Amino acid sequence: MLSKFYIEDHVKMALEEDIGFGDITTENLAGDNDFLSGELNTRSEGVLCGCEVFKTVFKVLSDDIKIKFYFKDGDKIKKGDKIADISGPAKYLLMGERVSLNYIQRMSGIATETRKYQDAIEPYAAKIVDTRKTTPNFRAFEKYSVKIGGGALHRFNLSDCAMIKDNHIRLAGSITNAVTKLRESISHAHKIEVECDTLEQVKEAVDVKADIIMLDNMSVDTMRKAVEIINHNAVVEASGNVNLETVNAIASTGVDIISSSAIVAKAPTLDLGLDI
């Protein structure tokens, strides 16, 4: 999902934003012959994610910076683990410190939060998926982190899947009208998802043969009834009021996927430090 070209372009913009017209502190203190070494350490337990992005920050700054990782993306790490050794020109090591940490801390935090949600729904077959409630221009990194954390991915953008929400239903007049009109226009390769608030809407979505039916903000009991009505004739997605306290009960209803913005939007960064 994350090509080296995409990562490099994104990193260059992040460095340009952070360095501005120059690092006036480092450039006036560090000489060309000054070298430093350090360690990337973890100060809390979690799932590591973003190693390649971390390395790319320093690669863009200098080919002379050497990094050796002892863990890889997806590995569980605990407080006190040494994640990597790093050494090279002091100037570039100090310039890249904050940006590199911003990437790997944020990505590891999302992977860690996703793993918590996926673990919380065992032994059920449902998968935790993300939403489009992401940071602008950082979506690819956040979705990659969800995948590394053991979750699955929802549509990447508006062109991936036709999703009929309540405002679309109002616009079209009914679920049936909306699905019918879409089928006449979109590619056979695109699926159609319908967001349903009531069992009546679920029945209509089944009758019109929607590919995916989202159960939006329904109680657990209502979800069970909806799953019975759908009876494997569509992929069933649960959404709304999903948190670590409710997600297991939601999974027990028999839904196929559970979408939650919390695994990205509310994920705390993982506490990692670059100790020189």
Contacts in CASP RR format, 6 or more apart in sequence:
PFRMAT RR
TARGET T0000
AUTHOR 0000-0000-0000
METHOD contacts of the structure
MODEL  1
MLSKFYIEDHVKMALEEDIGFGDITTENLAGDNDFLSGELNTRSEGVLCG
CEVFKTVFKVLSDDIKIKFYFKDGDKIKKGDKIADISGPAKYLLMGERVS
LNYIQRMSGIATETRKYQDAIEPYAAKIVDTRKTTPNFRAFEKYSVKIGG
GALHRFNLSDCAMIKDNHIRLAGSITNAVTKLRESISHAHKIEVECDTLE
QVKEAVDVKADIIMLDNMSVDTMRKAVEIINHNAVVEASGNVNLETVNAI
ASTGVDIISSSAIVAKAPTLDLGLDI
1 140 0 8 1.000
1 143 0 8 1.000
1 144 0 8 1.000
1 147 0 8 1.000
2 52 0 8 1.000
2 53 0 8 1.000
2 140 0 8 1.000
2 141 0 8 1.000
2 144 0 8 1.000
4 52 0 8 1.000
4 56 0 8 1.000
6 140 0 8 1.000
7 52 0 8 1.000
7 53 0 8 1.000
7 56 0 8 1.000
8 56 0 8 1.000
8 59 0 8 1.000
8 60 0 8 1.000
10 137 0 8 1.000
10 141 0 8 1.000
11 53 0 8 1.000
11 56 0 8 1.000
11 57 0 8 1.000
11 60 0 8 1.000
11 99 0 8 1.000
11 103 0 8 1.000
12 60 0 8 1.000
14 57 0 8 1.000
14 99 0 8 1.000
14 102 0 8 1.000
14 103 0 8 1.000
15 57 0 8 1.000
15 60 0 8 1.000
15 61 0 8 1.000
15 95 0 8 1.000
15 96 0 8 1.000
15 99 0 8 1.000
18 96 0 8 1.000
18 98 0 8 1.000
18 99 0 8 1.000
19 95 0 8 1.000
23 91 0 8 1.000
23 94 0 8 1.000
23 95 0 8 1.000
26 90 0 8 1.000
26 91 0 8 1.000
26 94 0 8 1.000
26 95 0 8 1.000
27 91 0 8 1.000
30 89 0 8 1.000
30 90 0 8 1.000
30 91 0 8 1.000
30 94 0 8 1.000
31 90 0 8 1.000
31 91 0 8 1.000
32 89 0 8 1.000
32 91 0 8 1.000
34 89 0 8 1.000
34 90 0 8 1.000
34 91 0 8 1.000
35 87 0 8 1.000
35 88 0 8 1.000
35 89 0 8 1.000
35 90 0 8 1.000
36 87 0 8 1.000
36 88 0 8 1.000
36 89 0 8 1.000
36 90 0 8 1.000
36 93 0 8 1.000
36 94 0 8 1.000
36 276 0 8 1.000
37 85 0 8 1.000
37 86 0 8 1.000
37 87 0 8 1.000
37 88 0 8 1.000
37 276 0 8 1.000
38 85 0 8 1.000
38 86 0 8 1.000
38 87 0 8 1.000
38 274 0 8 1.000
38 275 0 8 1.000
38 276 0 8 1.000
39 82 0 8 1.000
39 83 0 8 1.000
39 84 0 8 1.000
39 85 0 8 1.000
39 86 0 8 1.000
39 274 0 8 1.000
39 275 0 8 1.000
40 54 0 8 1.000
40 82 0 8 1.000
40 83 0 8 1.000
40 84 0 8 1.000
40 85 0 8 1.000
40 86 0 8 1.000
40 104 0 8 1.000
40 272 0 8 1.000
40 273 0 8 1.000
40 274 0 8 1.000
40 275 0 8 1.000
41 80 0 8 1.000
41 81 0 8 1.000
41 82 0 8 1.000
41 83 0 8 1.000
41 272 0 8 1.000
41 273 0 8 1.000
41 274 0 8 1.000
41 275 0 8 1.000
42 48 0 8 1.000
42 77 0 8 1.000
42 78 0 8 1.000
42 79 0 8 1.000
42 80 0 8 1.000
42 81 0 8 1.000
42 83 0 8 1.000
42 270 0 8 1.000
42 271 0 8 1.000
42 272 0 8 1.000
42 273 0 8 1.000
43 79 0 8 1.000
43 80 0 8 1.000
43 271 0 8 1.000
43 272 0 8 1.000
43 273 0 8 1.000
44 79 0 8 1.000
44 270 0 8 1.000
44 271 0 8 1.000
45 76 0 8 1.000
45 77 0 8 1.000
45 78 0 8 1.000
45 79 0 8 1.000
46 76 0 8 1.000
46 77 0 8 1.000
46 78 0 8 1.000
46 108 0 8 1.000
46 109 0 8 1.000
46 111 0 8 1.000
46 112 0 8 1.000
46 115 0 8 1.000
46 270 0 8 1.000
47 74 0 8 1.000
47 75 0 8 1.000
47 76 0 8 1.000
47 77 0 8 1.000
47 108 0 8 1.000
47 109 0 8 1.000
47 111 0 8 1.000
47 112 0 8 1.000
47 114 0 8 1.000
47 115 0 8 1.000
47 148 0 8 1.000
47 149 0 8 1.000
47 270 0 8 1.000
48 71 0 8 1.000
48 72 0 8 1.000
48 73 0 8 1.000
48 74 0 8 1.000
48 75 0 8 1.000
48 76 0 8 1.000
48 77 0 8 1.000
48 83 0 8 1.000
48 104 0 8 1.000
48 108 0 8 1.000
48 111 0 8 1.000
49 73 0 8 1.000
49 74 0 8 1.000
49 104 0 8 1.000
49 107 0 8 1.000
49 108 0 8 1.000
49 109 0 8 1.000
49 110 0 8 1.000
49 111 0 8 1.000
49 144 0 8 1.000
49 145 0 8 1.000
49 148 0 8 1.000
49 149 0 8 1.000
50 73 0 8 1.000
50 103 0 8 1.000
50 104 0 8 1.000
50 107 0 8 1.000
50 108 0 8 1.000
50 141 0 8 1.000
50 144 0 8 1.000
50 145 0 8 1.000
50 148 0 8 1.000
51 69 0 8 1.000
51 71 0 8 1.000
51 72 0 8 1.000
51 73 0 8 1.000
51 84 0 8 1.000
51 104 0 8 1.000
52 73 0 8 1.000
53 100 0 8 1.000
53 103 0 8 1.000
53 104 0 8 1.000
53 107 0 8 1.000
53 141 0 8 1.000
54 67 0 8 1.000
54 84 0 8 1.000
54 100 0 8 1.000
54 101 0 8 1.000
54 103 0 8 1.000
54 104 0 8 1.000
55 67 0 8 1.000
55 69 0 8 1.000
57 96 0 8 1.000
57 99 0 8 1.000
57 100 0 8 1.000
57 103 0 8 1.000
58 65 0 8 1.000
58 67 0 8 1.000
58 86 0 8 1.000
58 92 0 8 1.000
58 93 0 8 1.000
58 96 0 8 1.000
58 100 0 8 1.000
59 65 0 8 1.000
61 92 0 8 1.000
61 95 0 8 1.000
61 96 0 8 1.000
62 88 0 8 1.000
62 89 0 8 1.000
62 92 0 8 1.000
64 88 0 8 1.000
64 89 0 8 1.000
64 92 0 8 1.000
65 86 0 8 1.000
65 87 0 8 1.000
65 88 0 8 1.000
65 89 0 8 1.000
65 92 0 8 1.000
65 93 0 8 1.000
66 85 0 8 1.000
66 86 0 8 1.000
66 87 0 8 1.000
66 88 0 8 1.000
67 84 0 8 1.000
67 85 0 8 1.000
67 86 0 8 1.000
68 84 0 8 1.000
68 85 0 8 1.000
68 86 0 8 1.000
69 83 0 8 1.000
69 84 0 8 1.000
70 81 0 8 1.000
70 82 0 8 1.000
70 83 0 8 1.000
70 84 0 8 1.000
71 77 0 8 1.000
71 81 0 8 1.000
71 83 0 8 1.000
71 84 0 8 1.000
73 111 0 8 1.000
73 148 0 8 1.000
74 111 0 8 1.000
74 148 0 8 1.000
74 149 0 8 1.000
77 83 0 8 1.000
83 272 0 8 1.000
86 93 0 8 1.000
86 274 0 8 1.000
87 93 0 8 1.000
93 276 0 8 1.000
97 274 0 8 1.000
100 274 0 8 1.000
101 272 0 8 1.000
101 273 0 8 1.000
101 274 0 8 1.000
103 141 0 8 1.000
104 272 0 8 1.000
105 269 0 8 1.000
105 270 0 8 1.000
105 271 0 8 1.000
105 272 0 8 1.000
106 138 0 8 1.000
106 141 0 8 1.000
106 145 0 8 1.000
106 269 0 8 1.000
107 141 0 8 1.000
107 142 0 8 1.000
107 144 0 8 1.000
107 145 0 8 1.000
107 148 0 8 1.000
108 145 0 8 1.000
108 269 0 8 1.000
108 270 0 8 1.000
108 272 0 8 1.000
109 145 0 8 1.000
109 267 0 8 1.000
109 268 0 8 1.000
109 269 0 8 1.000
109 270 0 8 1.000
110 142 0 8 1.000
110 145 0 8 1.000
110 146 0 8 1.000
110 149 0 8 1.000
110 263 0 8 1.000
110 264 0 8 1.000
110 267 0 8 1.000
111 145 0 8 1.000
111 146 0 8 1.000
111 148 0 8 1.000
111 149 0 8 1.000
111 150 0 8 1.000
112 149 0 8 1.000
112 267 0 8 1.000
112 270 0 8 1.000
113 262 0 8 1.000
113 263 0 8 1.000
113 264 0 8 1.000
113 266 0 8 1.000
113 267 0 8 1.000
113 268 0 8 1.000
114 128 0 8 1.000
114 130 0 8 1.000
114 145 0 8 1.000
114 146 0 8 1.000
114 148 0 8 1.000
114 149 0 8 1.000
114 150 0 8 1.000
114 151 0 8 1.000
114 263 0 8 1.000
114 267 0 8 1.000
115 149 0 8 1.000
115 150 0 8 1.000
116 244 0 8 1.000
117 128 0 8 1.000
117 151 0 8 1.000
117 244 0 8 1.000
117 247 0 8 1.000
117 258 0 8 1.000
117 260 0 8 1.000
117 262 0 8 1.000
117 263 0 8 1.000
118 127 0 8 1.000
118 128 0 8 1.000
118 149 0 8 1.000
118 150 0 8 1.000
118 151 0 8 1.000
120 244 0 8 1.000
120 247 0 8 1.000
120 248 0 8 1.000
121 128 0 8 1.000
121 247 0 8 1.000
121 248 0 8 1.000
121 250 0 8 1.000
121 251 0 8 1.000
121 258 0 8 1.000
124 248 0 8 1.000
124 251 0 8 1.000
124 252 0 8 1.000
124 254 0 8 1.000
125 254 0 8 1.000
125 256 0 8 1.000
126 238 0 8 1.000
126 250 0 8 1.000
126 251 0 8 1.000
126 254 0 8 1.000
126 255 0 8 1.000
126 256 0 8 1.000
126 257 0 8 1.000
126 258 0 8 1.000
127 151 0 8 1.000
127 152 0 8 1.000
127 256 0 8 1.000
127 257 0 8 1.000
127 258 0 8 1.000
128 150 0 8 1.000
128 151 0 8 1.000
128 152 0 8 1.000
128 247 0 8 1.000
128 257 0 8 1.000
128 258 0 8 1.000
128 260 0 8 1.000
128 263 0 8 1.000
129 146 0 8 1.000
129 151 0 8 1.000
129 152 0 8 1.000
129 153 0 8 1.000
129 154 0 8 1.000
129 237 0 8 1.000
129 257 0 8 1.000
129 258 0 8 1.000
129 259 0 8 1.000
129 260 0 8 1.000
130 142 0 8 1.000
130 143 0 8 1.000
130 146 0 8 1.000
130 151 0 8 1.000
130 153 0 8 1.000
130 154 0 8 1.000
130 259 0 8 1.000
130 260 0 8 1.000
130 261 0 8 1.000
130 263 0 8 1.000
130 264 0 8 1.000
131 154 0 8 1.000
131 239 0 8 1.000
131 259 0 8 1.000
131 260 0 8 1.000
131 261 0 8 1.000
131 264 0 8 1.000
132 139 0 8 1.000
132 154 0 8 1.000
132 155 0 8 1.000
132 157 0 8 1.000
133 261 0 8 1.000
133 264 0 8 1.000
133 265 0 8 1.000
134 142 0 8 1.000
134 143 0 8 1.000
134 264 0 8 1.000
134 265 0 8 1.000
135 142 0 8 1.000
135 264 0 8 1.000
139 156 0 8 1.000
139 157 0 8 1.000
140 156 0 8 1.000
142 264 0 8 1.000
143 153 0 8 1.000
143 156 0 8 1.000
145 264 0 8 1.000
146 152 0 8 1.000
146 153 0 8 1.000
146 263 0 8 1.000
146 264 0 8 1.000
147 153 0 8 1.000
151 263 0 8 1.000
152 257 0 8 1.000
154 257 0 8 1.000
154 259 0 8 1.000
155 161 0 8 1.000
155 163 0 8 1.000
160 190 0 8 1.000
161 190 0 8 1.000
161 191 0 8 1.000
161 192 0 8 1.000
161 193 0 8 1.000
161 212 0 8 1.000
162 182 0 8 1.000
162 186 0 8 1.000
162 190 0 8 1.000
162 191 0 8 1.000
162 192 0 8 1.000
162 193 0 8 1.000
163 193 0 8 1.000
163 194 0 8 1.000
163 195 0 8 1.000
163 214 0 8 1.000
164 172 0 8 1.000
164 175 0 8 1.000
164 178 0 8 1.000
164 179 0 8 1.000
164 182 0 8 1.000
164 192 0 8 1.000
164 193 0 8 1.000
164 194 0 8 1.000
164 195 0 8 1.000
164 210 0 8 1.000
165 195 0 8 1.000
166 195 0 8 1.000
166 197 0 8 1.000
168 178 0 8 1.000
169 175 0 8 1.000
169 178 0 8 1.000
171 178 0 8 1.000
172 178 0 8 1.000
172 181 0 8 1.000
174 204 0 8 1.000
175 194 0 8 1.000
175 196 0 8 1.000
175 201 0 8 1.000
175 204 0 8 1.000
175 205 0 8 1.000
175 208 0 8 1.000
175 210 0 8 1.000
176 204 0 8 1.000
176 207 0 8 1.000
176 208 0 8 1.000
178 194 0 8 1.000
179 192 0 8 1.000
179 194 0 8 1.000
179 205 0 8 1.000
179 208 0 8 1.000
179 209 0 8 1.000
179 210 0 8 1.000
180 208 0 8 1.000
182 192 0 8 1.000
183 192 0 8 1.000
186 192 0 8 1.000
191 211 0 8 1.000
191 212 0 8 1.000
192 210 0 8 1.000
192 211 0 8 1.000
192 212 0 8 1.000
193 210 0 8 1.000
193 211 0 8 1.000
193 212 0 8 1.000
193 213 0 8 1.000
193 214 0 8 1.000
193 237 0 8 1.000
194 201 0 8 1.000
194 205 0 8 1.000
194 210 0 8 1.000
194 212 0 8 1.000
194 213 0 8 1.000
194 214 0 8 1.000
195 214 0 8 1.000
195 216 0 8 1.000
195 239 0 8 1.000
196 202 0 8 1.000
196 205 0 8 1.000
196 213 0 8 1.000
196 214 0 8 1.000
196 215 0 8 1.000
196 216 0 8 1.000
196 226 0 8 1.000
197 216 0 8 1.000
197 217 0 8 1.000
197 218 0 8 1.000
199 222 0 8 1.000
199 225 0 8 1.000
199 226 0 8 1.000
199 229 0 8 1.000
202 213 0 8 1.000
202 215 0 8 1.000
202 226 0 8 1.000
202 229 0 8 1.000
202 230 0 8 1.000
203 229 0 8 1.000
205 213 0 8 1.000
205 234 0 8 1.000
206 213 0 8 1.000
206 229 0 8 1.000
206 230 0 8 1.000
206 233 0 8 1.000
206 234 0 8 1.000
209 233 0 8 1.000
209 234 0 8 1.000
210 234 0 8 1.000
211 234 0 8 1.000
211 235 0 8 1.000
212 234 0 8 1.000
212 235 0 8 1.000
212 236 0 8 1.000
212 237 0 8 1.000
213 226 0 8 1.000
213 230 0 8 1.000
213 234 0 8 1.000
213 235 0 8 1.000
213 236 0 8 1.000
213 237 0 8 1.000
214 237 0 8 1.000
214 238 0 8 1.000
214 239 0 8 1.000
214 259 0 8 1.000
215 222 0 8 1.000
215 223 0 8 1.000
215 226 0 8 1.000
215 236 0 8 1.000
215 237 0 8 1.000
215 238 0 8 1.000
215 239 0 8 1.000
215 255 0 8 1.000
216 239 0 8 1.000
216 240 0 8 1.000
217 239 0 8 1.000
217 240 0 8 1.000
217 241 0 8 1.000
218 226 0 8 1.000
218 238 0 8 1.000
220 249 0 8 1.000
220 250 0 8 1.000
220 252 0 8 1.000
220 253 0 8 1.000
223 238 0 8 1.000
223 250 0 8 1.000
223 253 0 8 1.000
223 254 0 8 1.000
223 255 0 8 1.000
224 253 0 8 1.000
224 254 0 8 1.000
226 236 0 8 1.000
227 236 0 8 1.000
227 253 0 8 1.000
227 254 0 8 1.000
227 255 0 8 1.000
230 236 0 8 1.000
235 256 0 8 1.000
235 257 0 8 1.000
236 254 0 8 1.000
236 255 0 8 1.000
236 256 0 8 1.000
236 257 0 8 1.000
237 255 0 8 1.000
237 256 0 8 1.000
237 257 0 8 1.000
237 258 0 8 1.000
237 259 0 8 1.000
238 250 0 8 1.000
238 253 0 8 1.000
238 255 0 8 1.000
238 257 0 8 1.000
238 258 0 8 1.000
238 259 0 8 1.000
239 258 0 8 1.000
239 259 0 8 1.000
239 260 0 8 1.000
240 259 0 8 1.000
240 260 0 8 1.000
242 250 0 8 1.000
242 258 0 8 1.000
242 259 0 8 1.000
242 260 0 8 1.000
242 262 0 8 1.000
243 260 0 8 1.000
243 262 0 8 1.000
247 258 0 8 1.000
247 260 0 8 1.000
250 258 0 8 1.000
251 258 0 8 1.000
END
